[in-house]
Amino acid sequence: MMDNVSQITMFFLSGLNETNKHRFILFFLTLLCYCVILIANTFVIVIIIMDKNLHEPMYIFLCTFCMNGLYGTTGFYPKFLWDLLSPVHVISYSGCFVQAQVIKSFVCADLSILSVMAYDRYVAICRPLEYHSVMTKQRLIMLVCYSWLTPFFIIATNMFLTSRLKLCSPYITRFFCVNWVIVRLACFPSETAVHNMVAYITIVIYFFHGIFIVLSYMYLIKTCANSIENRAKFMQTCVPHLTSLVVFLVTLLFNVIIMRFGSKDLSPAFKNFVEIEILVIPPLINPLMYGFKLTKIRNRILVILTLKNK
């Protein structure tokens, strides 16, 4: 049985080899970005938790969204910052799998949370009289657990199958661990058939998440077009969600296209940026956008700032 388990105990990350000349500048820019992500997401989370007027499904989902942003970025930034100051870029076998699990489940959970947010807005605008009977406390808890636990266990299944592969190389040509990159290190590609099947099933599952979100917003736009009141609701509460969706999908699609099918002529610096944009743009933009766009959160922020100035 042990023959099927990799004996590699350490991976060498070569993605940062091209950044030696600008390492300290990159370190301070990355640290600044991470600090803004931590402060902005934590601020929104604390406001929602502390203000009882914000204990509504829409804001609970937003709180979950920001928590997921903290979860995903914690799996990347501390190790990346350490590597920027370190002459040797290595990660343990188990640490590599944990990082890959965190980053991939963060991406999938983001899409799950966006789907339950779309469902919440559909019920609120298209079935307003039934909203409180549909979005009960029990259903809210169920949707939050679904958006977090389902991606975690689906990706954990992928990672478990990857851990059973015998790997023939400890060298990863990236600066953080990604599941499909680890799979490419397998000694016998024929052994990855089951893994590939589960990976395709995962893609299909989250593709249908995306289809559900798009169809929900198409129906919402159609419903809101004939009502001034519904248009106002849509502009106030749905536009931030729709913007988050567009930012997330464009970022993810760009990432997949460049990393999977990108030309070898592309500069390493450009590929490095593309590789981490999913961990920079959505976690950075989402809390700032919701904080300024959603009236209740914006008003709460203004109250806090006013009290501090006084």
N, C-alpha and C positions, 0 to 999 in steps of 0.2 A: 504493500500500500504506500510505503514511503517513496517508492520510485516515481509516483505521480506528483509528488510535492517538490516544488523548487527548493534547492539548497542555498539559493542566493540570500544573503542576510543584509545586503546594502546595495542601494542604487546610486549611481553617479549621474547627476543632472548637468547637462552640457548647454542648456539654453542661455545661460548668462555669460558664456565665454566671449561673446561679441560686445559686451558692455563694460569692459575693464576701464576704458578711458573716461567714462562718464558715470562710474559707479556711485560716487558720493552725491552727485547732483540727483541721480535717479533715486538714491536712498531718501534724501530730504523731500523730494516731490512725492514719493510713495508714502512716506510717513505723514506728510500733510494731508494727502488724500484719505488715508486710513483714519486719521484723527477726525476729519470732517464727517466721514461715514459713521464713525462711532458716536460722535456728538449729535449729529442730525437724527439718526435712527433712535438713539436712546432718548433724546428729547421728546420725540413724537410718542414713543412708548410710554414714558413717564406721564406725559400730559393726559393720554387716554386712560391710563390706570388711575390717576389721581382725581380726574374729573368725572363724577358720576353721571353728568349729563351726556357724556360720550360713551357710556356703556350700552351702545346700540350695535346691532350686527355689523353694520358697515364699518364702524370704527374698530370693532374687535378684529375684523378681518384685516384692516389696515395695520393694527398692532401686530398681528401675526405676520404680515408682510414684512414689516420692519425687523421683527425678531429673526425672520429667516435671512434677511440681509446681513444681520450681525453674525448669524451662524455660518453662512457661506464664506464671508470675508475673513472670519477668524481661522478658517481652514487654510487660508492662503497667505494673508499679509504677514503675520509674525514670522513664518518660515522664510518668506521671500525677503523681508527686511534683514533677517539674520544672514541669509546667503549673500546679500549685497555687500556685507562687511566681512564676509568670510572668504579666504583664499581657496577653500575646497568646498564644493557643493555636493553634499551627499545627504541621503535620507535613508533611514532604516527600512527594511522590508515591510514591517507592520505599519510604520509611519506613512509610507507611500500609499498603502491600501486605505488607511484611515483618511488621508488627504483626498484621494480619489473618490472615496465614499461621500465625504462631506461636500465636495464641490459639485459632484454630479447630482446628489440628492437635493442640494440647494437649488440648482437650476430647475429640476423637475418639480420641486415644491413651489417655486415661484409660479410656474404655469398652473399648478393645481389651485393655488390661492387666487390667481387671476380668474380661474373658472368659477370658483365659488363666489367671488365678488360679482362676476357677471350674472350668476343665478340670483344673487341677492338684489341686484339692481333691476333685474327682470321682474321679480315678485313685487318690489317696491313701486315700480312705475306701471306695470301692466296689470297687476292684481292688488292695488293698494288697500282695498277693503279686507282682503284676506291676509295681508302682510304679517300681522302679529300672530295670527293663528298658524301660519305656515312657518315663519321664522321664530319658532319657540326656543327656549333656552336649551332644551335637549337637542333639537336639530342643529342649533348653533355649535354646540359642543361636538356633535357628530361631524359636522362639516370641517371644523378646525382640526379635529383628529385625523380626518380623512386627508386633508391637504398636507399634513405633516408626515403621518405615519405610513401612508401608502407609498409615497416616493422613497421614503427611507428603506422600507422592506423590499421594494422592487429593485432598487440599486444594490442593496445588500445581497440579494440573490445573484445579481451580475458579478459582484465582487467575490462572492464565495466560489462561483464557477471559475473565475480568473485565478483564484488562489490555488486551485487544483491543477493548474497547468505547470508543466516543467519548463522553466525559462532558461534560455541559453546565453543570455547577455544581461549584465547589470547596468548597461548604459542607456539612459533615457535622453533623447534629443529634445528635451523641453526643460523648463525650469520649475515645473511642478508636475505632480503625478496625475495622469489621465488614464482611465481604464483601457480605452482602445489602444493606447500606446503600449501599455503593459502587455496586452494580448499579442501585439505584434512581435514581442520578444519570445514567444512560444517556440520551443524546439521543433514541435511537430504540428504544423498548421491544421492537419486533419483532426487533431484533438479539440479544435476550437468550434466544431460544428454545433454542439449543444449551446455553447456560449453565444455564438452568433445568432442562433435561433431566438434565445431569450432577449438578446439585444434588439433584434428586429421587432419582437413583440412589445418591448418597452417603447420603441420609437412609435409603433402603431398606436399604443395606448395614449401617448402624449400628443400624437398627431390629432387624435379624436378630441382630446381636450381643447386643442387649438380650434378645431372645426366648431365645437360647441360654443366657444367664446365668440367666434366670428358670427355664427348664426344668431346668438343671443343679442349681440349688438345691432345686427341688421334688423331684427324684429323690434328692438327698442327704438331705433331711428325711425322705422316705419310708423310705430305707434305714436311717437312724440311729434311727428311732422304735422299732425292734425290738431294739436292741442298746445296753446300757449303755455299753460301751466306745466304740462309734461315736458315741453321744450326747456323751460326754466330749470326743472328738476334734472333733466339730462345734462344741461350745460354745467350745473353746479356739482353734481355727484358722479356722472358717468364719464365726462371728459377726462378727469385725472386717471380713471381706470383705463380708459381707451388709450390715453397717451402712454401709460405704463406698459400696456400690452404691445403697442407699436414699437416702443423703445426696446423692449425685451426681445420681441420676435426679430426685428431688424438686426439687433446685436448678435443674437444667437445664429441667425441665418448667415450673416457675414462671417462669423467665426467658423462655422461648419464648412462653408464654401472655400474659404482661404486655407484652413488647416487640412482639409481632406483633399481638395482638388486644386489648391493654389500652385502657381508656377514656382519652379525651383529658382527662378531668377529674382523673385521678390527678396528684398533685403531682410536680414535676420531681425533688425530693429522693428521693421513693420510687422513681421510675423509675431514678434514678441508682444507688441501692442495689441494686435488682433486676438492673441491668445488670452490676454487678461481682461479685455474690455467687458466681458460678461460679469466680471468681478469688480469693475470700476463704475461703469455708466449706470446700470439700474440701481445698485445700492446707494449711489450718490445722488441721483436725480429724484428717485421716488419720494423720500421723506421731505426734501425741499419743495417739490411740486405739490404734494398733499398739504404741507404746512401752509403754503401760500394760497392754494386754491380752495380748500374746504373751509367754509366760513367759520364753523364752530372752533376748529383748531386754530385758524388764524386769529380769531378774537381772543382765544385763550392765551396765545403767544403774546399778543399785544398787551393783555392784562398783566402778564408776568413781567414783560419789559417795562411797562409803566410803573409797576410797583418797585422794580429795581432802581429806576431812575429817581423815584421819590425818596 
